[in-house]
């Protein structure tokens, strides 16, 4: 029988089957409005979960099988609970069931009372002889709050060039920034973009939100000169030639106005790192490297193997020889052996990058930052990259993560990222998620989770279909949150969820209950349930990171002047006449400025009200943020010098230089880290925050 048409609604049986597998048959884009998912979308999502729903008979069989499975099983694959509580799954066991728990710490318990936090092994044996095994995740009830109240800087690391970096910002620049911001400015944190390993290409996708691997960092961020073996490179003439190329590459960005060329930076660094790799490691360094290899185990070997194979066969594993598409095949093992020199090169790069990431966090803490570096976790990975290859059993084949149509995008969104299968995560005790978090927490003071709503559900788009033909698939949020809280608590890491836009009811409340901070952006904070006017500062939530803008939004100077509307108009992105867009943007800004003036936050150099100076208005915006109860207040670093250009303009690909712009001043002239540190405008803005109690 042919698959259902896209305009057919799900049948009653298909709806029941979908519900039992966490697949939605409708969604609500706004209060009071419900949109039905098509039968085709539901059928494709079920197929990606290994459920055949391609005909009425198949649906009936799958439904009967699922109902029987749920009726007969004693335990789900993973059970989650919070310290001091009892898992509901245990309360539901038949009377007389024997329970045995082997704890992560090596103990054996006969019950679930007073279990230590950890991932334990649970066995239940019913009186009728049935036995079930499950992973038992026990987590603290909530994460601790951030230490005190602090303000910090938000920056896309690649955009922050110094006089020592090689054409884009690097981890040496990050360490320098944190040391300076902590000691000289009293900042409590520095938030950066995802530093995950990118997919190599010609050209490489510059977006940090579509990486090859989220678990391992990208060596393009290395400060080559800070590697201990650098000083011992034998071929100094070749290294000098590379340094001259680096100087020209840096000058092309800082002095000639060129865009950041990630591929050119990587080619330069790769050649230098090949020379560095030829220097033997000393005994202590060798021991540290061996420890890292042992800690990371098979995951690192897989990642480095993918990198080595990609050098030979290209960066999309779907196009490799068939036998190499399986990371566990004999052919892959043989290829790994043949390419062992390249595999070792890539494991060495992962280790070096990890050590410099750790050094940046140490620099932040030594500078007095209570939080330090805030890293960013992308919502997914590239379908052709290392993680998708190594963990392919955990990803839903033929599916992509995106967003349904809404008031901001009538066509919906397809992000091109394969989603994790919730069933496979549960069967593994959420092992991939646990390993990912542990890897990131090694060098983080806090972690921002992009699209944190994905812990609850994700919009799955079938391959080849528009985003409108997707549907939501639900994850076990209790288990996902338990893993997150457990690992973050162990590492002493603050967690910030990016919860902007349309959020399912109850999600923000659940996150707050578990100690996960939200994200509040000034221009979006209005009384949406009342008169729609700007939300007074005392009505903001406290458990959040409050900012004036983000990497996906206009810098504050551009918003205040309306230049963001002109930019979108010039690129053909407006959906209404220019005059209408201008008028709406102007009215929005005027409302905020009126509130800032009424609260006495628009102050001139003499202490009076200043409604004409752009710099004074930007200072007022940040005074306002300090008047909210937000635990963390972030300054977009380009805002400190009046940069007009967004780092990313959603809805564009090659029309705008997304992810390739250096930080610049009001005239668009690139500004180095050294110049930033000496900027009177930056110090004036920071003084506003420090005088208002932000530091």
Secondary structure by P-SEA (a helix, b strand, c coil): cccccccccccaaaaaaaaaacccccccccccbbbbbcaaaaaaaaaaaccccccaaaaaaaaaaaaaaaaccccccbbbbccccccccccccccbbbbbbbccccccccccccccccbbbbbbbcccbbbbbbbbbbbccccccccccbbbbbbcccccccccccccccaaaaaaaaaaaaacccccccccccccccccccccccccccccccccccccccccccccccccccaaaaaaaaaaaaaaaaaaaccccccccaaaaaaaaaaaaaaaaaccccaaaaaaaaaaaaaacaaaaaaaaaaaaaaccccccccccccccccccaaaaaaaaaaaaaaaaaaaaaaaaaaaaaaaaaaaaaacccccbbbbbccccccccaaaaaacccccccbbbbbccccccccbbbcccccccaaaaaaacaaaaaaaaaaaaccccbbbbcccccccbbbbbccccccccbbbbbcaaaaaaaaaaaaaaaabbbbbbccccccccaaaaaaaaacbbbbbbccccccccccccccccccccccccccccccccccaaaaaaaaaaaaaaaaccccccaaaaaaaaaaaaaaaaaaaaaaccccccccccccccaaaaaaaaaaaaaaccccbbbbcccccccccccccccccccccccccccccccccccccaaaaaacaaaaaaaaaaaaaccc
